[in-house]
Amino acid sequence: MTPPPRRVKQWLTGQNGLDKLRMEEVDCPAPGEDEVLVEVHAVSLNYRDTEVAMGLYNHHKSVEHPPALVPCSDMSGVVVAVGPSSKNTSDPLKSPTFRLQPGDRVISTFAPTHLSGQVQAADVANGLGGPAPGVLTQYRVFPTYGLVKVSDYLSDEEASCLPIAAMTAWMSLNCMRPTGKIVGPGETILCQGTGGVSIAGLQIASAAGADVIVTSSSDEKLKRAEKLGAKYLVNYKTRPDWDAAVLEATSNAGADIIFELGGALTLRKSFECVKFGGLIACIGYLSGKQDEAGDRTNTNLLCLKRNITLKGILNGPRDKLQEMLQFYEQKGIRPVVDRVFTFEEGNEALKYLYSGGHFGKVVIKVKN
């Protein structure tokens, strides 16, 4: 294995605009105790990354971002150097089960300390790409517990798509209903849009035997979603009452799970077309963070109306990511990569993602 270089390149954001990202050269880091050095091969982008770069990711009031930050959280790469192992195995973060070897293919976890169960404020405070340094760099040191091995059937670009988008979809489908039920045949899932989370949700739900409804403003994107297994397609530009279309497709029953990614302009309609006792997974806010002034029906009443669960989804723990990876390999699921940019085009990749023209995931190839 080629030794790491003395100097490496990385992207930085001052959280002051997508047009102000800059590249710098720094000394290559070295791993400490229970750490490994990873050669980053690919980085996938999330909408969150654009918000961080624009200084708009501010709804976690207890989290403060440093003035200059390496952006992005999702990467795939190869372990190239391993630090010494701790002898304090009573610490759950020092467990020998996390140990890695040079040559291991790995992906990052968004909040490295979130190993299992409910995410906590301390985990969010260590989230990669804000407030902790991100992964849009050629080499990065990780704690061993912040990485998970990934199967060789996935390319570097595909593997990099899994930590946030696919994990968020997996949690929404399998980990958030009060009954503990996981997605399966006889159920209908509504995926808003054709971005990374929705397309991952489409692939997972279809592989599990559920029916999937996909909404989009593009007939071309809807046709692509159909090829991936979508059973019902709704163009919300030609059918602005898309909630009624969902009820029609489900014989007026509604969707068992809704991937709520729009926010201000879509949530009310999601309440109208979710199944009695169903789940609305609150994932994003692409249409805004505040309701229109004339539509302020109390959320308490809207939840009561169809006896539903409204659940915020903030990624998921390491053990659920490993569970998801087993399902992906069993079903042969390959994440959908819309476009691949070079490392030198990192700023352009973020602008492209923000434009909203993508289908699936946008990836930066770090290693040529």
C-alpha positions in Angstrom: 0.0 0.0 0.0 1.4 3.4 -1.0 2.2 5.6 2.1 0.1 8.7 2.5 1.6 12.0 1.2 3.0 14.6 3.5 0.5 17.3 2.3 -3.1 16.9 1.4 -5.8 19.1 -0.1 -9.2 19.8 1.4 -12.2 22.1 0.9 -13.2 24.7 3.4 -16.4 26.7 3.9 -16.8 29.9 6.0 -20.5 29.2 6.0 -20.9 32.4 3.9 -22.2 31.1 0.6 -21.9 28.4 -2.0 -19.7 30.7 -4.2 -17.1 31.2 -1.4 -15.8 27.7 -0.8 -12.1 27.4 -1.1 -9.5 24.7 -1.3 -6.4 24.6 0.9 -3.4 22.4 1.5 -2.5 21.1 4.9 -0.3 18.5 6.6 -1.6 14.9 6.3 -3.0 13.9 9.8 -1.7 10.9 11.7 -4.0 8.5 13.6 -3.8 8.4 17.4 -5.1 5.8 19.9 -8.1 3.9 18.5 -8.0 6.0 15.3 -7.3 5.2 11.7 -6.2 7.3 8.7 -8.5 6.9 5.7 -7.8 7.7 2.1 -11.1 9.2 1.0 -12.2 7.9 -2.4 -15.7 9.4 -2.8 -18.0 11.9 -1.0 -21.7 12.1 -1.6 -23.6 15.3 -1.0 -26.7 16.0 1.1 -29.0 19.1 1.1 -27.7 19.7 4.6 -24.2 20.4 3.2 -25.5 23.3 1.1 -27.2 24.8 4.2 -24.0 24.5 6.2 -22.1 26.3 3.4 -24.7 29.1 3.3 -24.8 29.5 7.0 -28.4 28.4 7.2 -28.1 25.2 9.1 -29.1 26.7 12.4 -32.2 24.9 13.8 -30.0 23.0 16.3 -29.7 26.0 18.6 -27.3 24.3 21.0 -24.7 23.6 18.2 -22.2 26.2 17.2 -20.1 25.8 14.1 -16.5 26.9 13.9 -15.7 29.8 11.5 -14.0 27.6 8.9 -15.1 24.1 8.4 -14.4 21.1 6.1 -17.9 20.4 4.7 -19.8 17.2 4.0 -20.4 14.1 6.1 -20.7 11.0 3.8 -17.6 9.3 2.4 -16.2 6.0 1.3 -12.6 5.2 1.5 -9.8 2.8 2.5 -8.0 2.5 5.8 -4.3 3.2 5.1 -2.8 3.5 8.6 -3.9 2.4 12.1 -3.1 4.0 15.4 -2.4 2.0 18.7 -5.2 0.2 20.3 -6.4 1.2 23.8 -6.2 -1.3 26.6 -9.3 0.3 28.3 -11.8 -2.1 26.8 -14.4 -1.2 29.5 -15.1 2.0 27.6 -17.8 1.2 24.9 -16.0 3.5 22.4 -12.8 1.5 22.9 -14.3 -1.9 22.1 -12.1 -4.3 20.1 -15.1 -5.0 17.8 -14.4 -1.6 16.2 -10.8 -2.4 15.2 -9.8 -2.0 11.6 -6.9 -3.0 9.4 -5.1 -1.3 6.5 -7.0 -2.1 3.3 -10.5 -2.2 4.9 -13.1 -0.5 2.8 -15.2 1.8 5.0 -17.9 4.4 5.1 -18.3 7.1 7.7 -21.2 7.5 10.2 -22.8 10.9 10.4 -22.6 11.2 14.2 -19.7 8.9 15.3 -20.7 8.6 18.9 -24.3 7.5 18.1 -23.8 3.8 18.4 -27.3 2.6 19.3 -30.7 3.8 20.4 -31.9 7.4 20.6 -29.6 10.2 19.3 -28.6 12.7 21.9 -27.5 16.3 21.9 -23.9 15.3 22.4 -24.1 13.1 19.3 -25.4 15.9 17.2 -22.6 18.2 18.5 -20.2 15.7 16.9 -21.9 15.5 13.5 -19.5 15.4 10.5 -19.5 18.4 8.3 -20.9 20.7 11.0 -20.0 21.3 13.7 -17.2 18.6 13.5 -14.8 18.8 10.5 -16.3 17.0 7.5 -14.9 14.6 4.8 -14.4 16.7 1.7 -10.6 16.1 2.0 -8.1 13.6 0.5 -7.2 12.0 3.8 -8.9 12.1 7.2 -8.4 10.6 10.6 -11.5 8.8 12.1 -12.2 7.1 15.4 -12.6 3.4 14.8 -16.2 3.5 16.1 -17.0 6.2 13.5 -16.5 3.8 10.5 -18.3 0.8 9.2 -17.0 -1.8 6.7 -18.7 -1.9 3.4 -19.2 -4.7 0.9 -17.1 -5.0 -2.2 -20.1 -5.3 -4.5 -20.6 -1.5 -4.2 -18.4 1.0 -6.0 -16.8 3.8 -4.1 -19.3 6.2 -5.4 -22.3 4.0 -4.5 -21.0 3.3 -1.0 -20.5 7.0 -0.3 -24.3 7.5 -0.8 -25.3 5.4 2.3 -24.5 7.2 5.5 -27.2 9.8 5.5 -29.7 9.4 2.6 -30.1 5.6 2.7 -29.8 5.5 6.5 -32.6 8.2 6.9 -34.8 6.2 4.5 -34.1 2.9 6.5 -35.0 4.5 9.8 -38.2 6.0 8.4 -39.3 2.7 7.0 -38.2 0.3 9.8 -37.4 2.0 13.1 -40.0 4.7 13.9 -43.5 3.1 14.2 -44.9 2.7 17.7 -45.7 -1.0 17.0 -42.1 -1.7 15.9 -43.4 -2.9 12.5 -41.0 -2.9 9.6 -42.0 -2.2 6.0 -43.4 -5.0 4.0 -46.0 -6.3 1.5 -49.5 -4.8 1.6 -48.2 -1.4 2.6 -48.0 1.8 0.6 -45.1 4.3 1.0 -45.2 7.8 -0.3 -41.8 9.3 -1.3 -41.9 13.1 -2.0 -39.5 14.0 -4.8 -36.7 12.1 -6.4 -33.7 13.2 -4.3 -31.3 11.0 -2.4 -33.6 10.0 0.5 -36.7 9.4 -1.5 -34.9 7.3 -4.1 -33.3 5.3 -1.3 -36.7 4.9 0.3 -38.1 3.7 -3.1 -35.4 1.1 -3.5 -35.7 -0.2 0.1 -39.5 -0.3 0.2 -39.8 -1.9 -3.2 -37.2 -4.6 -2.3 -39.2 -5.3 0.9 -42.4 -5.8 -1.2 -44.3 -2.6 -0.5 -46.0 -0.4 -3.0 -44.4 3.0 -3.5 -45.9 6.3 -4.7 -43.4 8.9 -6.0 -44.2 12.6 -6.5 -42.2 14.9 -8.8 -42.7 17.9 -11.0 -40.8 16.1 -13.8 -42.5 13.4 -15.9 -39.0 12.3 -17.0 -37.9 11.7 -13.4 -41.2 9.9 -12.7 -40.5 7.5 -15.5 -37.0 6.8 -14.0 -38.7 6.2 -10.7 -41.1 3.7 -12.3 -38.1 1.7 -13.6 -36.8 1.5 -10.1 -40.1 0.0 -8.9 -42.5 2.9 -8.2 -46.1 1.6 -8.6 -47.8 5.0 -8.6 -46.6 8.3 -10.1 -47.9 11.8 -9.3 -46.7 15.0 -11.1 -47.6 17.6 -8.5 -47.4 20.4 -11.1 -50.2 18.9 -13.2 -51.9 17.5 -10.1 -51.5 20.1 -7.4 -54.0 18.2 -5.3 -51.5 15.3 -5.0 -52.9 14.4 -1.7 -56.2 13.5 -3.4 -54.2 11.5 -6.0 -52.6 9.5 -3.1 -56.0 8.7 -1.7 -57.3 7.6 -5.1 -54.3 5.3 -5.5 -54.9 3.7 -2.1 -58.7 3.3 -2.4 -59.0 6.2 0.0 -57.0 4.5 2.7 -53.9 6.7 2.5 -50.2 5.9 2.7 -48.8 3.9 5.6 -45.6 5.9 5.7 -44.9 9.3 4.1 -41.5 10.7 3.5 -42.2 14.3 4.3 -39.4 16.3 2.6 -41.2 19.4 1.5 -42.0 21.0 4.9 -44.0 24.2 4.9 -45.8 23.7 1.6 -46.4 19.9 1.8 -47.0 18.9 5.4 -50.6 19.9 5.5 -51.3 17.7 2.4 -49.4 14.8 4.0 -51.7 15.0 7.0 -54.6 14.6 4.5 -53.4 11.5 2.8 -51.7 9.5 5.5 -53.4 6.3 6.6 -55.2 6.2 9.9 -52.5 5.2 12.4 -49.8 5.9 9.9 -46.4 7.6 10.1 -45.3 10.9 8.7 -41.5 10.9 8.7 -40.3 14.5 9.0 -37.1 14.5 7.1 -36.7 17.8 5.2 -38.0 21.3 4.5 -37.2 21.9 0.8 -40.3 24.2 0.5 -39.4 26.2 3.5 -39.3 26.2 7.3 -42.4 28.3 8.1 -46.0 27.8 7.2 -47.9 30.3 5.1 -49.6 32.9 7.2 -53.1 31.7 6.3 -52.6 28.0 7.2 -51.9 27.7 10.9 -54.0 24.7 11.9 -52.7 23.4 15.1 -50.4 20.4 14.6 -52.0 18.7 17.6 -55.4 18.7 15.8 -53.9 17.4 12.5 -52.2 14.5 14.3 -55.5 13.7 16.1 -57.5 13.8 12.9 -56.1 10.4 11.6 -54.5 9.1 14.8 -51.1 9.4 13.3 -47.4 9.5 14.4 -45.4 12.5 13.4 -41.8 11.6 13.8 -38.6 13.7 13.2 -35.9 11.6 11.6 -32.3 12.6 12.4 -30.3 9.9 10.7 -29.7 6.8 12.8 -27.2 4.8 15.0 -24.3 2.7 13.9 -26.0 -0.6 14.6 -28.9 0.3 12.4 -26.5 1.3 9.6 -24.9 -2.2 9.8 -28.4 -3.8 9.7 -29.2 -1.7 6.6 -26.0 -2.8 4.9 -26.9 -6.4 5.4 -30.3 -5.8 3.7 -28.7 -3.9 0.8 -26.3 -6.8 0.2 -29.0 -9.4 0.5 -31.2 -7.6 -2.0 -28.4 -6.4 -4.2 -29.5 -2.7 -4.0 -27.2 -0.2 -5.6 -27.7 3.5 -4.8 -28.6 5.7 -7.7 -25.8 8.1 -8.6 -27.0 11.0 -10.7 -23.7 12.7 -11.5 -20.1 12.5 -10.4 -17.8 15.5 -10.1 -14.0 15.6 -9.7 -12.5 16.7 -6.4 -11.5 20.0 -7.9 -15.1 20.6 -8.9 -16.3 20.3 -5.2 -17.9 23.7 -5.1 -19.6 23.2 -8.4 -21.0 19.9 -7.2 -22.6 21.6 -4.2 -24.2 24.3 -6.5 -25.6 21.5 -8.7 -27.1 19.8 -5.8 -28.7 23.0 -4.6 -30.2 23.6 -8.0 -32.5 20.6 -7.5 -32.0 19.0 -10.9 -30.6 15.7 -9.7 -32.2 12.3 -9.5 -30.8 10.3 -6.6 -27.3 11.3 -5.3 -24.6 13.7 -6.3 -21.1 12.4 -5.7 -17.6 13.9 -5.7 -14.8 11.5 -6.7 -11.9 12.4 -4.5 -9.4 9.8 -5.6 -8.8 9.5 -9.4 
